[in-house]
Amino acid sequence: MPIKRLALFCYLLIISLVACKNNSDSNNTSKIIDPLEAALPHGDTLPIDNLNEADREKLANAIGRTVDIISAKSMINDFKKKSERLQIYAFWKLDCETCIQQHQLLRKLQNEIGIEEIELTFVNLDAKNRVSDVNSSIRAQSISESVYMISNLIISDLDPQYRNIFSGKTPTLLFIQNDYHTFEYFNRLFEYDELYAMIQPLLI
């Protein structure tokens, strides 16, 4: 009899432990938070449930993305880097609404052609005291690409070949091919078809 009672007690104990584990697993499952939702500020109402996987990844990368402050010399060195992708640098300022429109078209173009073909870099030309505003703009646009701000920019100190790039009226686009041959377009919004027609021949 004691052995039967012991066996019954062990059986009930096992059942109880299994039930507790299942309940714990259920609670843990219900508490799992989407990493993207967790990254969003409290009260954010972005419709993330409707985003496809690519857009979710871009948004996740954009959250927490901040502008990198570099020197003009470092930026020029970046122009000269070797890459298998076409390098496109888009210069902009916060008060330039046309620049934001150009960003949208460039990113649409990159999505169509493919990030394996095109690398986008955004270069902000506002004063350093607007860093927080630039970061807010990055977030608002869900930009996941590299964003730079030029520190202590003195146009007269630059080589003549680069002065127009940094002093041109925004939006300024700089396309760099793998052989470092550059194509510069200044001072107006380029429509999507125009951008496509200019960029397509530069792709390898």
MILO-464123 format. One line per field, with one value per residue: residue in one letter; x, y, z of N, C-alpha, C, O in turn. Coordinates in nm, 2 decimals. Example, Ala and Ser with C-alpha at 12.3 -4.5 7.8 and 13.67 -1.06 7.14 Angstrom:
// MILO-464123
aa = a  s .
n_X = 1.32  1.28 .
n_Y = -0.57  -0.22 .
n_Z = 0.78  0.71 .
ca_X = 1.23  1.37 .
ca_Y = -0.45  -0.11 .
ca_Z = 0.78  0.71 .
c_X = 1.32  1.29 .
c_Y = -0.33  0.00 .
c_Z = 0.78  0.79 .
o_X = 1.42  1.34 .
o_Y = -0.33  0.11 .
o_Z = 0.85  0.80 .
//
This chain:
// MILO-464123
aa = m  p  i  k  r  l  a  l  f  c  y  l  l  i  i  s  l  v  a  c  k  n  n  s  d  s  n  n  t  s  k  i  i  d  p  l  e  a  a  l  p  h  g  d  t  l  p  i  d  n  l  n  e  a  d  r  e  k  l  a  n  a  i  g  r  t  v  d  i  i  s  a  k  s  m  i  n  d  f  k  k  k  s  e  r  l  q  i  y  a  f  w  k  l  d  c  e  t  c  i  q  q  h  q  l  l  r  k  l  q  n  e  i  g  i  e  e  i  e  l  t  f  v  n  l  d  a  k  n  r  v  s  d  v  n  s  s  i  r  a  q  s  i  s  e  s  v  y  m  i  s  n  l  i  i  s  d  l  d  p  q  y  r  n  i  f  s  g  k  t  p  t  l  l  f  i  q  n  d  y  h  t  f  e  y  f  n  r  l  f  e  y  d  e  l  y  a  m  i  q  p  l  l  i .
n_X = 0.08  0.19  0.37  0.21  0.08  0.30  0.37  0.15  0.16  0.40  0.32  0.11  0.27  0.44  0.25  0.16  0.39  0.44  0.21  0.25  0.48  0.39  0.21  0.38  0.53  0.34  0.28  0.52  0.53  0.32  0.43  0.63  0.79  0.77  1.07  1.09  0.87  0.94  1.15  1.04  0.94  0.75  0.41  0.42  0.27  0.31  0.22  0.31  0.23  0.15  0.36  0.59  0.85  1.10  1.06  1.02  1.27  1.42  1.31  1.36  1.64  1.67  1.57  1.72  1.94  2.18  2.32  2.65  2.92  3.16  3.48  3.53  3.75  3.75  3.51  3.56  3.76  3.59  3.45  3.64  3.66  3.69  3.45  3.21  2.96  2.75  2.81  2.61  2.57  2.38  2.32  2.20  1.97  1.79  1.58  1.51  1.26  1.24  1.47  1.40  1.20  1.36  1.52  1.33  1.27  1.52  1.56  1.35  1.43  1.66  1.55  1.42  1.62  1.81  1.99  2.23  2.34  2.34  2.46  2.35  2.42  2.37  2.43  2.44  2.42  2.37  2.43  2.63  2.48  2.24  2.21  2.04  1.79  1.85  1.88  1.62  1.49  1.61  1.49  1.22  1.21  1.27  1.53  1.78  2.03  2.37  2.44  2.58  2.73  2.89  3.16  3.28  3.30  3.47  3.46  3.65  3.88  3.88  3.98  3.95  3.79  3.61  3.46  3.22  3.06  3.01  2.91  2.71  2.36  2.11  1.88  2.17  2.32  2.56  2.71  2.91  3.12  3.27  3.53  3.59  3.51  3.32  2.98  2.80  2.51  2.31  2.09  1.81  1.50  1.51  1.31  1.16  1.19  1.39  1.61  1.64  1.72  1.96  2.12  2.11  2.29  2.53  2.56  2.73 .
n_Y = -0.12  0.14  0.17  0.19  0.43  0.60  0.58  0.69  0.94  1.04  1.03  1.22  1.44  1.47  1.52  1.77  1.93  1.93  2.06  2.31  2.39  2.41  2.61  2.81  2.83  2.92  3.17  3.30  3.29  3.46  3.70  3.76  4.01  4.19  4.27  4.50  4.65  4.69  4.86  5.09  5.42  5.48  5.49  5.52  5.52  5.40  5.21  4.92  4.66  4.62  4.63  4.50  4.24  4.34  4.62  4.63  4.56  4.77  4.98  4.90  4.91  5.18  5.29  5.43  5.49  5.73  6.05  6.06  6.25  6.40  6.50  6.72  6.63  6.36  6.28  6.32  6.13  5.91  5.93  5.83  5.56  5.21  5.02  4.76  4.84  5.10  5.42  5.65  5.98  6.19  6.52  6.74  6.96  7.05  7.23  7.19  7.09  6.97  6.82  6.61  6.49  6.40  6.22  6.02  5.93  5.84  5.62  5.46  5.40  5.26  5.04  4.92  4.86  4.74  4.68  4.56  4.66  4.94  5.18  5.40  5.71  5.97  6.31  6.56  6.91  7.10  7.32  7.21  7.25  7.15  6.89  6.72  6.77  6.67  6.40  6.35  6.38  6.18  5.96  6.01  5.97  5.71  5.63  5.40  5.39  5.51  5.82  6.14  6.42  6.72  6.85  7.16  7.29  7.44  7.60  7.73  7.61  7.37  7.15  7.28  7.11  6.99  7.19  7.28  7.07  7.07  7.33  7.37  7.46  7.29  7.04  6.84  6.60  6.34  6.12  5.83  5.64  5.31  5.35  5.59  5.80  6.09  6.21  6.49  6.65  6.93  7.13  7.09  6.91  6.58  6.38  6.05  5.89  6.03  6.00  5.72  5.69  5.82  5.67  5.40  5.35  5.36  5.14  4.83 .
n_Z = 0.00  0.09  -0.12  -0.34  -0.28  -0.28  -0.55  -0.67  -0.57  -0.68  -0.95  -0.96  -0.89  -1.11  -1.31  -1.21  -1.23  -1.51  -1.59  -1.48  -1.62  -1.88  -1.85  -1.78  -2.01  -2.18  -2.08  -2.12  -2.40  -2.46  -2.37  -2.54  -2.73  -3.02  -3.17  -3.33  -3.25  -2.98  -3.01  -3.09  -2.98  -2.68  -2.73  -3.00  -3.32  -3.56  -3.85  -3.82  -3.85  -4.10  -4.26  -4.50  -4.50  -4.59  -4.56  -4.29  -4.19  -4.28  -4.14  -3.88  -3.88  -3.91  -3.68  -3.41  -3.57  -3.62  -3.72  -3.86  -3.77  -3.96  -4.11  -4.39  -4.54  -4.47  -4.58  -4.86  -4.89  -4.86  -5.09  -5.27  -5.22  -5.30  -5.46  -5.54  -5.60  -5.74  -5.63  -5.48  -5.37  -5.18  -5.12  -4.88  -4.70  -4.40  -4.43  -4.69  -4.87  -5.12  -5.13  -4.96  -5.11  -5.32  -5.19  -5.14  -5.40  -5.48  -5.30  -5.37  -5.63  -5.57  -5.44  -5.65  -5.84  -5.69  -5.38  -5.40  -5.62  -5.60  -5.38  -5.14  -4.99  -4.76  -4.72  -4.50  -4.49  -4.29  -4.01  -3.72  -3.48  -3.53  -3.51  -3.36  -3.49  -3.74  -3.68  -3.61  -3.85  -4.00  -3.87  -3.92  -4.19  -4.21  -4.27  -4.34  -4.45  -4.47  -4.30  -4.31  -4.16  -4.23  -4.05  -3.94  -4.20  -4.45  -4.74  -4.90  -4.84  -4.97  -5.24  -5.57  -5.74  -5.57  -5.45  -5.57  -5.52  -5.24  -5.20  -5.37  -5.45  -5.28  -5.39  -5.42  -5.62  -5.63  -5.84  -5.84  -6.02  -6.05  -6.15  -6.05  -6.20  -6.20  -6.19  -6.18  -6.06  -6.02  -5.81  -5.86  -5.84  -5.95  -6.16  -6.13  -6.36  -6.49  -6.31  -6.33  -6.59  -6.60  -6.41  -6.48  -6.71  -6.58  -6.42  -6.36 .
ca_X = 0.00  0.27  0.44  0.11  0.06  0.42  0.37  0.04  0.21  0.50  0.25  0.05  0.37  0.48  0.14  0.16  0.51  0.42  0.11  0.32  0.58  0.31  0.15  0.49  0.57  0.23  0.30  0.64  0.50  0.24  0.51  0.73  0.76  0.83  1.19  1.06  0.78  1.02  1.24  0.97  0.92  0.62  0.30  0.44  0.16  0.35  0.14  0.42  0.17  0.12  0.49  0.65  0.97  1.21  1.04  1.04  1.41  1.47  1.27  1.44  1.78  1.66  1.55  1.85  2.04  2.21  2.41  2.79  2.98  3.29  3.54  3.52  3.85  3.71  3.40  3.63  3.82  3.48  3.42  3.74  3.67  3.66  3.32  3.15  2.83  2.75  2.80  2.53  2.57  2.27  2.35  2.07  1.95  1.67  1.48  1.49  1.16  1.27  1.57  1.33  1.13  1.46  1.55  1.22  1.28  1.64  1.54  1.26  1.51  1.75  1.47  1.39  1.74  1.87  2.10  2.36  2.39  2.35  2.48  2.31  2.47  2.31  2.52  2.37  2.50  2.33  2.53  2.63  2.39  2.11  2.23  1.92  1.69  1.89  1.85  1.47  1.46  1.65  1.39  1.09  1.22  1.31  1.66  1.87  2.16  2.47  2.41  2.70  2.72  3.03  3.20  3.37  3.31  3.52  3.46  3.77  3.99  3.87  4.03  3.84  3.71  3.51  3.39  3.08  2.98  2.97  2.85  2.59  2.23  2.05  1.95  2.29  2.35  2.69  2.72  3.05  3.13  3.38  3.66  3.60  3.46  3.20  2.88  2.74  2.39  2.28  2.00  1.67  1.45  1.50  1.20  1.21  1.24  1.52  1.71  1.66  1.79  2.10  2.19  2.12  2.41  2.65  2.57  2.81 .
ca_Y = 0.00  0.26  0.18  0.24  0.57  0.67  0.59  0.78  1.08  1.07  1.05  1.35  1.54  1.48  1.59  1.91  1.99  1.95  2.17  2.44  2.42  2.45  2.74  2.91  2.85  3.00  3.31  3.35  3.32  3.58  3.81  3.79  4.14  4.21  4.36  4.63  4.72  4.72  4.96  5.21  5.49  5.46  5.57  5.54  5.46  5.35  5.08  4.82  4.53  4.61  4.64  4.37  4.21  4.44  4.75  4.62  4.56  4.91  5.06  4.85  4.96  5.32  5.33  5.44  5.55  5.87  6.10  6.06  6.38  6.37  6.62  6.72  6.54  6.22  6.26  6.31  6.00  5.82  5.93  5.75  5.42  5.12  4.94  4.70  4.90  5.24  5.50  5.78  6.07  6.29  6.63  6.80  7.04  7.02  7.32  7.17  6.99  6.91  6.72  6.49  6.42  6.34  6.10  5.91  5.87  5.76  5.50  5.38  5.35  5.15  4.92  4.85  4.81  4.64  4.73  4.50  4.74  5.08  5.22  5.54  5.78  6.10  6.40  6.68  7.03  7.19  7.34  7.11  7.26  7.10  6.74  6.65  6.78  6.58  6.27  6.33  6.37  6.04  5.87  6.03  5.91  5.56  5.61  5.30  5.41  5.60  5.97  6.21  6.57  6.77  6.94  7.27  7.30  7.57  7.58  7.78  7.51  7.25  7.15  7.33  7.00  6.95  7.30  7.28  6.96  7.11  7.46  7.38  7.47  7.16  6.91  6.81  6.46  6.30  5.98  5.79  5.51  5.24  5.40  5.72  5.91  6.14  6.28  6.58  6.72  7.02  7.24  7.07  6.77  6.49  6.29  5.91  5.84  6.09  5.93  5.59  5.70  5.86  5.57  5.27  5.32  5.35  5.01  4.74 .
ca_Z = 0.00  0.08  -0.25  -0.44  -0.25  -0.33  -0.70  -0.70  -0.53  -0.79  -1.07  -0.94  -0.89  -1.25  -1.38  -1.17  -1.29  -1.65  -1.61  -1.44  -1.73  -1.99  -1.82  -1.78  -2.15  -2.24  -2.03  -2.19  -2.54  -2.46  -2.34  -2.65  -2.79  -3.15  -3.16  -3.39  -3.16  -2.86  -3.04  -3.11  -2.86  -2.62  -2.79  -3.15  -3.39  -3.70  -3.89  -3.85  -3.87  -4.24  -4.33  -4.55  -4.43  -4.63  -4.50  -4.14  -4.17  -4.30  -4.02  -3.76  -3.89  -3.90  -3.54  -3.35  -3.66  -3.60  -3.82  -3.83  -3.80  -4.01  -4.17  -4.54  -4.59  -4.46  -4.68  -4.99  -4.89  -4.88  -5.24  -5.34  -5.18  -5.40  -5.43  -5.66  -5.62  -5.78  -5.51  -5.50  -5.25  -5.19  -5.03  -4.84  -4.58  -4.33  -4.48  -4.83  -4.89  -5.25  -5.10  -4.90  -5.22  -5.39  -5.11  -5.16  -5.53  -5.48  -5.23  -5.46  -5.74  -5.51  -5.42  -5.78  -5.91  -5.59  -5.30  -5.44  -5.74  -5.57  -5.24  -5.11  -4.88  -4.74  -4.66  -4.45  -4.49  -4.19  -3.90  -3.62  -3.38  -3.57  -3.51  -3.31  -3.59  -3.85  -3.64  -3.61  -3.99  -4.04  -3.82  -3.99  -4.33  -4.19  -4.35  -4.28  -4.51  -4.39  -4.31  -4.26  -4.14  -4.24  -3.94  -3.97  -4.35  -4.51  -4.88  -4.96  -4.81  -5.05  -5.37  -5.66  -5.79  -5.47  -5.40  -5.62  -5.45  -5.11  -5.20  -5.47  -5.39  -5.26  -5.38  -5.50  -5.63  -5.69  -5.87  -5.85  -6.08  -5.99  -6.20  -5.99  -6.29  -6.13  -6.26  -6.08  -6.10  -5.91  -5.79  -5.88  -5.82  -6.07  -6.15  -6.12  -6.49  -6.52  -6.23  -6.38  -6.72  -6.57  -6.33  -6.55  -6.79  -6.49  -6.35  -6.42 .
c_X = 0.09  0.34  0.34  0.09  0.18  0.42  0.26  0.09  0.31  0.43  0.18  0.15  0.42  0.38  0.14  0.27  0.49  0.32  0.17  0.41  0.50  0.25  0.26  0.53  0.46  0.24  0.41  0.61  0.41  0.31  0.62  0.69  0.84  0.95  1.17  0.97  0.85  1.11  1.17  0.94  0.77  0.52  0.31  0.32  0.19  0.28  0.24  0.36  0.16  0.25  0.54  0.79  1.09  1.19  1.06  1.19  1.47  1.43  1.34  1.58  1.78  1.64  1.69  1.96  2.06  2.31  2.56  2.85  3.13  3.35  3.52  3.63  3.81  3.60  3.46  3.70  3.71  3.44  3.51  3.75  3.63  3.53  3.27  3.02  2.85  2.72  2.72  2.53  2.47  2.30  2.21  2.07  1.81  1.55  1.45  1.39  1.18  1.37  1.50  1.26  1.24  1.51  1.45  1.24  1.41  1.63  1.44  1.34  1.61  1.67  1.44  1.51  1.81  1.98  2.23  2.42  2.42  2.37  2.45  2.37  2.42  2.40  2.45  2.46  2.46  2.44  2.52  2.53  2.25  2.11  2.10  1.80  1.72  1.85  1.70  1.43  1.49  1.54  1.26  1.09  1.25  1.44  1.75  2.01  2.25  2.43  2.53  2.66  2.86  3.06  3.30  3.40  3.36  3.55  3.59  3.89  3.99  3.94  3.91  3.75  3.59  3.43  3.25  3.00  2.93  2.90  2.73  2.46  2.17  1.92  2.06  2.31  2.49  2.69  2.86  3.05  3.26  3.52  3.68  3.56  3.33  3.11  2.80  2.61  2.34  2.14  1.85  1.63  1.45  1.39  1.25  1.26  1.37  1.63  1.75  1.75  1.93  2.18  2.21  2.24  2.54  2.66  2.65  2.74 .
c_Y = 0.13  0.28  0.24  0.39  0.65  0.69  0.69  0.93  1.13  1.11  1.19  1.47  1.57  1.56  1.74  1.99  2.02  2.06  2.30  2.48  2.48  2.59  2.85  2.94  2.94  3.15  3.37  3.38  3.45  3.71  3.85  3.92  4.15  4.31  4.50  4.72  4.77  4.84  5.10  5.28  5.47  5.55  5.58  5.46  5.42  5.22  4.97  4.69  4.51  4.62  4.50  4.35  4.31  4.57  4.75  4.62  4.70  5.00  5.03  4.91  5.12  5.37  5.32  5.48  5.69  5.92  6.09  6.19  6.36  6.50  6.61  6.63  6.39  6.19  6.25  6.17  5.89  5.81  5.84  5.60  5.33  5.04  4.88  4.76  5.05  5.32  5.63  5.85  6.17  6.39  6.70  6.88  7.02  7.11  7.30  7.05  6.91  6.80  6.59  6.41  6.34  6.21  5.98  5.85  5.79  5.62  5.40  5.32  5.24  5.02  4.84  4.79  4.71  4.70  4.67  4.57  4.89  5.10  5.37  5.59  5.92  6.19  6.53  6.79  7.14  7.21  7.23  7.12  7.21  6.94  6.67  6.66  6.69  6.44  6.24  6.31  6.23  5.94  5.88  5.97  5.76  5.53  5.51  5.31  5.50  5.75  6.04  6.36  6.62  6.87  7.04  7.29  7.44  7.55  7.62  7.69  7.39  7.26  7.20  7.23  6.96  7.07  7.31  7.18  7.00  7.24  7.48  7.39  7.33  7.16  6.89  6.66  6.43  6.15  5.94  5.65  5.44  5.29  5.55  5.84  5.96  6.21  6.36  6.65  6.80  7.09  7.21  6.93  6.70  6.39  6.14  5.86  5.90  6.02  5.80  5.59  5.74  5.75  5.44  5.25  5.31  5.22  4.91  4.60 .
c_Z = 0.00  -0.05  -0.35  -0.41  -0.30  -0.48  -0.74  -0.68  -0.64  -0.92  -1.07  -0.95  -1.03  -1.33  -1.34  -1.23  -1.44  -1.68  -1.58  -1.56  -1.85  -1.97  -1.82  -1.93  -2.22  -2.21  -2.10  -2.33  -2.55  -2.44  -2.44  -2.72  -2.92  -3.13  -3.22  -3.30  -3.03  -2.89  -3.06  -2.98  -2.81  -2.69  -2.94  -3.22  -3.53  -3.73  -3.92  -3.88  -4.02  -4.33  -4.38  -4.48  -4.46  -4.56  -4.35  -4.11  -4.18  -4.18  -3.90  -3.76  -3.87  -3.76  -3.47  -3.44  -3.63  -3.70  -3.77  -3.87  -3.84  -4.08  -4.32  -4.60  -4.58  -4.56  -4.82  -5.00  -4.91  -5.03  -5.31  -5.31  -5.29  -5.36  -5.56  -5.69  -5.67  -5.65  -5.55  -5.37  -5.28  -5.08  -5.00  -4.72  -4.53  -4.39  -4.63  -4.85  -5.02  -5.22  -5.05  -5.01  -5.30  -5.32  -5.14  -5.29  -5.54  -5.41  -5.31  -5.57  -5.69  -5.49  -5.55  -5.84  -5.82  -5.51  -5.33  -5.56  -5.70  -5.42  -5.22  -4.99  -4.87  -4.67  -4.63  -4.44  -4.39  -4.09  -3.79  -3.51  -3.41  -3.58  -3.47  -3.41  -3.71  -3.81  -3.64  -3.76  -4.04  -3.99  -3.89  -4.13  -4.33  -4.27  -4.27  -4.34  -4.43  -4.41  -4.24  -4.25  -4.14  -4.13  -3.99  -4.12  -4.39  -4.65  -4.94  -4.94  -4.89  -5.18  -5.47  -5.71  -5.70  -5.42  -5.44  -5.55  -5.32  -5.10  -5.29  -5.39  -5.39  -5.35  -5.47  -5.50  -5.69  -5.71  -5.89  -5.91  -6.03  -6.03  -6.15  -6.09  -6.22  -6.22  -6.16  -6.14  -5.99  -5.92  -5.83  -5.86  -5.96  -6.05  -6.16  -6.25  -6.53  -6.44  -6.29  -6.51  -6.70  -6.50  -6.41  -6.63  -6.70  -6.42  -6.43  -6.43 .
o_X = 0.06  0.35  0.38  0.07  0.16  0.45  0.29  0.06  0.30  0.46  0.19  0.12  0.44  0.41  0.12  0.26  0.53  0.34  0.14  0.41  0.54  0.24  0.23  0.55  0.50  0.22  0.41  0.65  0.43  0.27  0.69  0.58  0.96  0.93  1.22  0.99  0.83  1.13  1.23  0.92  0.69  0.54  0.23  0.28  0.10  0.27  0.24  0.43  0.15  0.24  0.52  0.84  1.16  1.28  1.10  1.23  1.55  1.51  1.38  1.63  1.87  1.69  1.75  2.07  1.96  2.39  2.58  2.85  3.20  3.27  3.48  3.60  3.83  3.59  3.42  3.69  3.74  3.41  3.48  3.83  3.55  3.52  3.29  2.96  2.95  2.63  2.75  2.48  2.47  2.29  2.13  2.17  1.72  1.44  1.38  1.43  1.15  1.37  1.54  1.26  1.21  1.53  1.50  1.23  1.41  1.68  1.46  1.32  1.63  1.73  1.44  1.50  1.87  2.07  2.34  2.54  2.51  2.30  2.51  2.38  2.41  2.45  2.40  2.58  2.50  2.54  2.41  2.49  2.15  2.03  2.06  1.73  1.63  1.80  1.65  1.33  1.42  1.50  1.20  0.99  1.25  1.45  1.78  2.11  2.20  2.39  2.56  2.58  2.95  2.99  3.39  3.52  3.28  3.65  3.65  3.99  4.09  3.95  3.80  3.63  3.49  3.33  3.16  2.88  2.81  2.83  2.67  2.45  2.18  1.86  2.05  2.32  2.53  2.68  2.93  3.00  3.34  3.62  3.77  3.59  3.24  3.15  2.75  2.61  2.33  2.08  1.78  1.72  1.40  1.38  1.36  1.37  1.46  1.74  1.86  1.84  2.02  2.30  2.31  2.30  2.64  2.77  2.65  2.80 .
o_Y = 0.22  0.39  0.32  0.47  0.76  0.79  0.76  1.02  1.24  1.20  1.27  1.57  1.69  1.65  1.83  2.10  2.13  2.14  2.40  2.60  2.58  2.67  2.96  3.06  3.03  3.24  3.49  3.49  3.52  3.82  3.95  3.94  4.11  4.42  4.60  4.84  4.88  4.92  5.20  5.22  5.43  5.67  5.65  5.36  5.41  5.13  4.92  4.61  4.40  4.61  4.40  4.44  4.35  4.63  4.84  4.68  4.74  5.07  5.11  4.95  5.17  5.48  5.22  5.51  5.77  5.84  6.11  6.23  6.30  6.60  6.50  6.57  6.32  6.08  6.16  6.11  5.79  5.71  5.78  5.53  5.37  5.00  4.93  4.73  5.11  5.30  5.70  5.80  6.24  6.36  6.71  6.88  6.99  7.06  7.38  6.94  6.79  6.69  6.48  6.29  6.23  6.11  5.87  5.73  5.69  5.52  5.28  5.20  5.14  4.92  4.72  4.68  4.61  4.77  4.72  4.55  4.95  5.03  5.45  5.52  5.99  6.15  6.60  6.78  7.25  7.14  7.17  7.02  7.22  6.88  6.57  6.56  6.63  6.36  6.13  6.24  6.17  5.85  5.78  5.93  5.70  5.43  5.53  5.25  5.56  5.79  6.01  6.41  6.57  6.97  7.01  7.29  7.53  7.49  7.55  7.70  7.31  7.37  7.17  7.26  6.90  7.05  7.34  7.20  6.97  7.27  7.58  7.34  7.25  7.26  6.92  6.60  6.50  6.07  6.01  5.55  5.50  5.28  5.62  5.95  5.88  6.28  6.31  6.70  6.76  7.10  7.31  6.84  6.74  6.32  6.12  5.80  5.84  6.00  5.76  5.51  5.70  5.73  5.38  5.14  5.26  5.19  4.91  4.51 .
o_Z = -0.08  -0.10  -0.43  -0.51  -0.35  -0.53  -0.84  -0.76  -0.68  -0.99  -1.17  -1.00  -1.07  -1.40  -1.43  -1.27  -1.48  -1.77  -1.65  -1.59  -1.91  -2.06  -1.87  -1.96  -2.30  -2.29  -2.14  -2.38  -2.64  -2.47  -2.43  -2.76  -2.93  -3.08  -3.17  -3.29  -2.98  -2.80  -3.05  -2.88  -2.89  -2.71  -3.00  -3.17  -3.62  -3.64  -4.03  -3.94  -4.07  -4.45  -4.31  -4.41  -4.37  -4.51  -4.29  -4.01  -4.10  -4.13  -3.82  -3.66  -3.82  -3.72  -3.47  -3.39  -3.62  -3.76  -3.65  -3.98  -3.76  -4.10  -4.38  -4.70  -4.68  -4.61  -4.90  -5.10  -4.98  -5.08  -5.41  -5.36  -5.38  -5.25  -5.67  -5.80  -5.64  -5.58  -5.64  -5.26  -5.38  -4.97  -5.09  -4.64  -4.60  -4.40  -4.69  -4.84  -5.03  -5.29  -5.09  -5.01  -5.35  -5.38  -5.16  -5.31  -5.61  -5.46  -5.30  -5.61  -5.75  -5.51  -5.55  -5.89  -5.86  -5.57  -5.30  -5.59  -5.75  -5.34  -5.28  -4.89  -4.98  -4.56  -4.71  -4.39  -4.40  -4.08  -3.77  -3.45  -3.33  -3.64  -3.53  -3.43  -3.76  -3.89  -3.68  -3.78  -4.12  -4.07  -3.93  -4.17  -4.43  -4.34  -4.16  -4.29  -4.33  -4.52  -4.13  -4.33  -4.07  -4.11  -4.07  -4.17  -4.37  -4.70  -5.03  -5.01  -4.89  -5.23  -5.44  -5.73  -5.74  -5.35  -5.36  -5.53  -5.29  -5.00  -5.29  -5.28  -5.49  -5.37  -5.59  -5.40  -5.78  -5.62  -5.96  -5.85  -5.96  -5.96  -6.19  -6.05  -6.20  -6.32  -6.06  -6.25  -5.87  -6.03  -5.85  -5.85  -6.06  -5.95  -6.20  -6.26  -6.59  -6.50  -6.30  -6.53  -6.78  -6.53  -6.39  -6.62  -6.75  -6.36  -6.55  -6.49 .
//
